[in-house]
Amino acid sequence: MRIQYRVNDATIHNETMQFTIDATNGRPKGAPSKKMITDSDEMAFVYLLETEEGYTYIHFPKQVWPQMAEVLDSGRQPVIKCDEETIELPGFVEELTMLVFNIEGNDNYGEEFSTAVEDEFSAILQA
């Protein structure tokens, strides 16, 4: 069974970018994998938490891409916030950077997704 969580908000707290997820299903299970993939159908980047059975998927939808771009630009440490607990996201910056540069001009992700990524992360791509 694929366990998924969706980031619904992002705020800066003590120089840390906190991506908040809905805690209805409790704390996400698994350890940070240092891996990120895309879900172009859902227009989302997905951070993976590794479990014994596979992965827990943390979806970062388009609405929080501006904060993701800020993480890349500012070097702020990103975390997931679930109720009062936070989970660090090692590898987030490296994986997101790699994906953004790989997606640029690559319609294998779908033209709509590629264009949206290029638009939102244009400052990173031009740096």
TORZATOR-740778 format. One line per field, with one value per residue (C-alpha): residue number from 1; residue in one letter; x, y negated, z. Coordinates in Angstrom, 2 decimals. Layout:
N
i: [NUM|...];
aa: [A|...];
c1: [X|...];
c2: [Y|...];
c3: [Z|...];
END
This chain:
127
i: [1|2|3|4|5|6|7|8|9|10|11|12|13|14|15|16|17|18|19|20|21|22|23|24|25|26|27|28|29|30|31|32|33|34|35|36|37|38|39|40|41|42|43|44|45|46|47|48|49|50|51|52|53|54|55|56|57|58|59|60|61|62|63|64|65|66|67|68|69|70|71|72|73|74|75|76|77|78|79|80|81|82|83|84|85|86|87|88|89|90|91|92|93|94|95|96|97|98|99|100|101|102|103|104|105|106|107|108|109|110|111|112|113|114|115|116|117|118|119|120|121|122|123|124|125|126|127];
aa: [M|R|I|Q|Y|R|V|N|D|A|T|I|H|N|E|T|M|Q|F|T|I|D|A|T|N|G|R|P|K|G|A|P|S|K|K|M|I|T|D|S|D|E|M|A|F|V|Y|L|L|E|T|E|E|G|Y|T|Y|I|H|F|P|K|Q|V|W|P|Q|M|A|E|V|L|D|S|G|R|Q|P|V|I|K|C|D|E|E|T|I|E|L|P|G|F|V|E|E|L|T|M|L|V|F|N|I|E|G|N|D|N|Y|G|E|E|F|S|T|A|V|E|D|E|F|S|A|I|L|Q|A];
c1: [0.00|1.37|1.31|1.19|1.19|0.67|2.41|-0.27|1.71|5.21|6.59|9.99|10.76|14.23|15.93|14.30|11.71|8.92|6.70|3.52|1.65|-1.79|-1.39|-4.72|-2.90|-0.31|3.41|4.83|6.63|10.15|13.57|14.63|16.02|17.84|15.86|13.33|11.26|8.51|4.83|4.18|0.52|-0.05|2.33|4.41|7.89|7.97|10.42|10.79|10.92|12.27|10.37|10.88|8.00|9.12|8.54|6.30|5.71|5.70|4.14|5.18|2.46|2.85|1.41|4.62|7.11|7.88|9.05|11.02|12.75|13.49|15.16|17.44|18.16|18.66|20.15|17.52|17.30|13.97|11.94|8.53|6.30|3.65|1.83|4.66|7.26|9.71|11.53|14.73|15.03|18.67|19.49|16.49|18.55|20.80|17.96|15.67|18.49|19.32|15.67|15.09|18.10|17.12|13.54|14.61|13.84|12.94|9.37|9.68|8.09|5.21|5.17|2.88|5.06|8.32|7.06|5.74|9.08|11.05|8.82|8.92|12.62|13.85|16.09|17.88|18.21|19.71|22.20];
c2: [0.00|-3.40|-5.84|-9.48|-12.81|-16.21|-19.42|-22.06|-25.06|-26.43|-28.95|-30.12|-29.44|-30.19|-30.17|-26.82|-26.35|-24.27|-22.40|-21.47|-18.27|-17.18|-15.12|-13.32|-10.09|-10.61|-11.06|-9.83|-6.51|-5.94|-7.51|-10.26|-8.57|-11.58|-10.89|-12.94|-12.07|-13.79|-13.12|-15.11|-14.00|-15.59|-18.51|-17.67|-16.90|-13.92|-13.37|-9.72|-8.34|-4.80|-2.08|1.67|2.16|-0.50|-4.23|-6.88|-9.67|-13.34|-15.36|-18.98|-20.44|-23.48|-25.79|-25.41|-25.58|-29.26|-28.21|-25.32|-27.78|-29.96|-26.99|-26.59|-30.30|-30.95|-27.72|-27.45|-23.98|-22.37|-20.21|-18.60|-19.71|-17.30|-18.61|-19.71|-17.32|-18.11|-15.74|-16.91|-16.39|-15.58|-15.60|-17.85|-20.70|-18.44|-16.28|-19.22|-21.07|-18.01|-17.48|-21.12|-21.12|-17.73|-18.89|-22.09|-21.65|-17.98|-17.28|-13.65|-14.98|-16.40|-19.84|-21.34|-20.12|-21.11|-24.60|-25.10|-24.02|-26.27|-29.22|-28.72|-27.91|-30.33|-32.22|-29.00|-27.95|-31.32|-31.45];
c3: [0.00|-0.99|1.91|0.81|2.59|1.04|2.05|2.51|3.76|4.28|6.76|7.95|11.60|13.05|9.62|8.83|6.08|7.61|5.17|7.03|6.32|7.47|10.63|10.25|9.39|12.12|11.72|8.42|8.84|7.65|7.64|5.24|2.13|0.69|-2.50|-4.42|-7.48|-9.44|-9.98|-13.13|-13.27|-9.87|-10.60|-7.54|-6.34|-3.98|-1.11|-0.08|3.43|3.48|5.35|5.62|3.16|0.66|0.83|2.32|-0.22|0.78|-2.07|-2.57|-4.83|-7.05|-4.38|-2.28|-5.16|-4.39|-0.91|-2.41|-4.75|-1.73|-0.03|-3.04|-3.20|0.52|1.77|4.50|5.99|5.01|7.39|7.40|10.27|11.52|14.58|16.87|15.46|12.67|10.34|8.68|4.93|4.16|0.47|-0.31|-1.80|-3.85|-5.17|-5.98|-7.73|-9.81|-10.76|-11.70|-14.02|-15.47|-16.13|-17.89|-21.61|-21.06|-22.12|-20.97|-17.77|-19.79|-21.35|-18.71|-15.82|-17.51|-18.31|-14.76|-13.25|-15.63|-14.73|-10.95|-10.71|-13.39|-10.95|-10.03|-13.68|-14.64|-11.74];
END
